[in-house]
Amino acid sequence: MNAFHLLSELTVFVLAVFVGLEVISKVPATLHTPLMSATNAIHGIVLVGALLVAVVATPTLGPVLSVLVVFLASLNVFGGYVVTGRMLAMFKARPAPPPKPASTEAAKP
């Protein structure tokens, strides 16, 4: 890999970080959960990409890093679904409390 290729990849990464921070900072709190739910699909694509990289990894350090990346991508996907499920459960209607039994104090002599 030549220095120009590495520099261009680092430039794309830094620009992606800045664009991501700018986009996420403009999201209001009420839209955070739907946005997180929608990005779980993107995290699933990251997981598939990590699995594909793990298949073609070179035998030096590639397999170790591939397992680590697949593990972290899996945590991101499953954690996102757990948090989204909890947030959506907060908006479900609560069941009505059972009626209180009638008082027997008035019937006593």
Residue, then its C-alpha position, 0 to 999 in steps of 0.5 A: m500500500n503506498a502512502f497516497h492510498l493510505l492518505s486518501e483513506l484517512t482523508v475519507f475517514v476523517l471527513a466521514v467522522f465530521v459529517g457523522l458528528e454534524v448530522i447526529s448533533k442536529v437530531p432532536a431527542t424525540l427522533h433519537t430512538p427511531l433513528m437508532s432503530a433505522t441504523n440497526a440495518i446499517h449495523g447489520i451491513v457492517l456485520v456482513g462486511a466484517l464477516l466477508v473480510a474475515v474470510v479473506a484475512t491474511p494469516t498474520l494478524g487478520p484473523v484475530l482482528s476479524v474476530l474482534v470486528v465481528f464481535l464488536a459489530s454483533l454487540n452493536v447490532f444486538g445492543g441497538y435492538v435491545v435499547t430500541g425495544r426498551m424505548l418502544a416499551m415505554f410508549k405502550a399503554r399500561p394495563a388498568p389496575p384491578p378494581k378494589p374489593a368492596s369494603t366489609e367494614a360497613a356490613k359489620p354490626 
